[in-house]
Amino acid sequence: MELIDGNRIAAAIVAELKAEVAAVTGRKPCLALVRVGEDPASVSYVKKKEQTAAEIGIEGRLILPPVTITQAELLAEVDRLNADENVDGILVQSPLPAGLDEREIFGRIDPTKDVDGLHPLNLGKVAQDDDSGFAACTPSGVMELLARSGVDLRGRHVVVLGRSLLVGKPVALLALQKKAGANATVTICHSGTANLAALTRQADVLIAAIGRAEFVTADMVKPGAVVIDVGVSRVPDATRKSGYRLSGDVHFASVAPIAAKITPVPGGVGPMTVSMLMRNTVLAHRRRLASPPGSSRKSAP
Ligand SMILES: NC(=O)c1ccc[n+]([C@@H]2O[C@H](COP(=O)([O-])OP(=O)(O)OC[C@H]3O[C@@H](n4cnc5c(N)ncnc54)[C@H](OP(=O)(O)O)[C@@H]3O)[C@@H](O)[C@H]2O)c1
């Protein structure tokens, strides 16, 4: 069994981006990070994004509206960032507090600044094998982990557990794309799937993204499969100071011995999500400079 080290691969990507940004002579890339309220998980995610941006040389612009912000006010904030020519990427941290309509907010972000890849136009481009948009960060992180671990999906059976717009659907679409590194045969499973274990046992590559701690056990995995664990759940653990530990969707202790390659939780997919956000931001900046607003060339995407 080979452990796929997301921390190491993400660090390599950050180093590559740092070198790319260092070579930028003019305005550096700028990422607006919008965090509404003080949800502890969101605070720590945004902090990590801010730190990684700073490490690369990306300007991080932190916007911290109060939890009382209205939908109209948040939309107006997005409009301001859309209109700001010095902002290349906009991230609105999910989940938003109850009462705010996330879909409408994500859909309001200028697709050329949607570095989180959650705008419907960008998801549509992924479905069209069109690289001119942005793929969502966690799914593209999974693809990058596979590529950099020497796993070519061509002709292989990829089984995705979960069909969310954030992870399951886009990762299935990316694996399905008719291009190098992809070209897989894809099955998507969800809570309505019958005979789930019979399907997962057929997977050459199993991608679990359901948010159920240790759901995938050894009897559900084909020996020699590659297992990518996207799930992150907090499991009560009295031996920890925090009172919990993080667990993936895969029962690591029983699955790791039979897998060819496997990601740990934490330290697998998680770090990749942040590095893909940074890669998208650097890409957005490059595209913006190549095709500034008001130029005669059609701006991407
Ligand atoms: N590491 C990272 O950077 C990162 C990023 C994003 C998400 N995550 C983690 O990934 C996990 C999934 O996230 P998400 O946003 O996709 O979650 P989500 O929106 O809750 O979607 C979960 C999906 O799993 C399916 N599902 C739930 N229970 C199932 C079961 N028993 N059998 C089969 N399918 C089942 C659901 O099916 P239905 O559609 O039928 O309800 C749904 O499609 C979570 O643990 C989340 O924390 C990690």
The ligand as an SDF file (V2000), in Angstrom:
LIG
                    3D

 48 52  0  0  0  0  0  0  0  0999 V2000
  -11.3420   17.7960    2.2660 N   0  0  0  0  0  0  0  0  0  0  0  0
  -11.9970   18.8290    1.7330 C   0  0  0  0  0  0  0  0  0  0  0  0
  -11.4100   19.8060    1.3210 O   0  0  0  0  0  0  0  0  0  0  0  0
  -13.4650   18.7450    1.6180 C   0  0  0  0  0  0  0  0  0  0  0  0
  -14.1520   19.6340    0.8010 C   0  0  0  0  0  0  0  0  0  0  0  0
  -15.5290   19.4920    0.6650 C   0  0  0  0  0  0  0  0  0  0  0  0
  -16.1820   18.4960    1.3640 C   0  0  0  0  0  0  0  0  0  0  0  0
  -15.4800   17.6810    2.1860 N   0  0  0  0  0  0  0  0  0  0  0  0
  -16.1350   16.5990    2.9320 C   0  0  0  0  0  0  0  0  0  0  0  0
  -16.6420   15.6520    2.0040 O   0  0  0  0  0  0  0  0  0  0  0  0
  -17.8400   15.0900    2.5020 C   0  0  0  0  0  0  0  0  0  0  0  0
  -18.9390   15.2910    1.4770 C   0  0  0  0  0  0  0  0  0  0  0  0
  -19.1430   16.6790    1.3070 O   0  0  0  0  0  0  0  0  0  0  0  0
  -20.3700   17.2160    0.4320 P   0  0  0  0  0  0  0  0  0  0  0  0
  -20.3570   18.6810    0.5430 O   0  0  0  0  0  0  0  0  0  0  0  0
  -20.3310   16.5740   -0.9010 O   0  0  0  0  0  0  0  0  0  0  0  0
  -21.5890   16.6150    1.2980 O   0  0  0  0  0  0  0  0  0  0  0  0
  -23.1610   16.6430    1.0200 P   0  0  0  0  0  0  0  0  0  0  0  0
  -23.5490   17.8440    0.2560 O   0  0  0  0  0  0  0  0  0  0  0  0
  -23.7770   16.3660    2.3430 O   0  0  0  0  0  0  0  0  0  0  0  0
  -23.3970   15.3840    0.0770 O   0  0  0  0  0  0  0  0  0  0  0  0
  -23.2510   14.0810    0.5540 C   0  0  0  0  0  0  0  0  0  0  0  0
  -23.5660   13.1100   -0.5380 C   0  0  0  0  0  0  0  0  0  0  0  0
  -23.3750   11.8030   -0.0210 O   0  0  0  0  0  0  0  0  0  0  0  0
  -24.5360   11.0180   -0.2250 C   0  0  0  0  0  0  0  0  0  0  0  0
  -24.7280   10.1020    0.8950 N   0  0  0  0  0  0  0  0  0  0  0  0
  -24.9370   10.4240    2.1930 C   0  0  0  0  0  0  0  0  0  0  0  0
  -25.0690    9.3080    2.9260 N   0  0  0  0  0  0  0  0  0  0  0  0
  -24.9510    8.2650    2.0770 C   0  0  0  0  0  0  0  0  0  0  0  0
  -25.0030    6.8600    2.2280 C   0  0  0  0  0  0  0  0  0  0  0  0
  -25.1930    6.2760    3.4270 N   0  0  0  0  0  0  0  0  0  0  0  0
  -24.8490    6.0940    1.1360 N   0  0  0  0  0  0  0  0  0  0  0  0
  -24.6360    6.6540   -0.0730 C   0  0  0  0  0  0  0  0  0  0  0  0
  -24.5770    7.9890   -0.2920 N   0  0  0  0  0  0  0  0  0  0  0  0
  -24.7490    8.7700    0.7850 C   0  0  0  0  0  0  0  0  0  0  0  0
  -25.6890   12.0000   -0.3290 C   0  0  0  0  0  0  0  0  0  0  0  0
  -26.6870   11.3930   -1.0750 O   0  0  0  0  0  0  0  0  0  0  0  0
  -28.0780   12.1350   -1.4850 P   0  0  0  0  0  0  0  0  0  0  0  0
  -27.7090   13.0550   -2.6100 O   0  0  0  0  0  0  0  0  0  0  0  0
  -28.9370   11.0280   -1.9150 O   0  0  0  0  0  0  0  0  0  0  0  0
  -28.5320   12.8620   -0.2530 O   0  0  0  0  0  0  0  0  0  0  0  0
  -25.0120   13.1770   -1.0300 C   0  0  0  0  0  0  0  0  0  0  0  0
  -25.0400   13.0280   -2.4330 O   0  0  0  0  0  0  0  0  0  0  0  0
  -18.0920   15.7660    3.8480 C   0  0  0  0  0  0  0  0  0  0  0  0
  -17.5380   14.9830    4.8700 O   0  0  0  0  0  0  0  0  0  0  0  0
  -17.3300   17.0560    3.7430 C   0  0  0  0  0  0  0  0  0  0  0  0
  -16.9190   17.5490    5.0070 O   0  0  0  0  0  0  0  0  0  0  0  0
  -14.1440   17.7730    2.3130 C   0  0  0  0  0  0  0  0  0  0  0  0
  1  2  1  0
  2  3  2  0
  2  4  1  0
  4  5  1  0
  4 48  2  0
  5  6  2  0
  6  7  1  0
  7  8  2  0
  8  9  1  0
  8 48  1  0
  9 10  1  0
  9 46  1  0
 10 11  1  0
 11 12  1  0
 11 44  1  0
 12 13  1  0
 13 14  1  0
 14 15  2  0
 14 16  1  0
 14 17  1  0
 17 18  1  0
 18 19  2  0
 18 20  1  0
 18 21  1  0
 21 22  1  0
 22 23  1  0
 23 24  1  0
 23 42  1  0
 24 25  1  0
 25 26  1  0
 25 36  1  0
 26 27  1  0
 26 35  1  0
 27 28  2  0
 28 29  1  0
 29 30  1  0
 29 35  2  0
 30 31  1  0
 30 32  2  0
 32 33  1  0
 33 34  2  0
 34 35  1  0
 36 37  1  0
 36 42  1  0
 37 38  1  0
 38 39  2  0
 38 40  1  0
 38 41  1  0
 42 43  1  0
 44 45  1  0
 44 46  1  0
 46 47  1  0
M  CHG  2   8   1  16  -1
M  END
$$$$
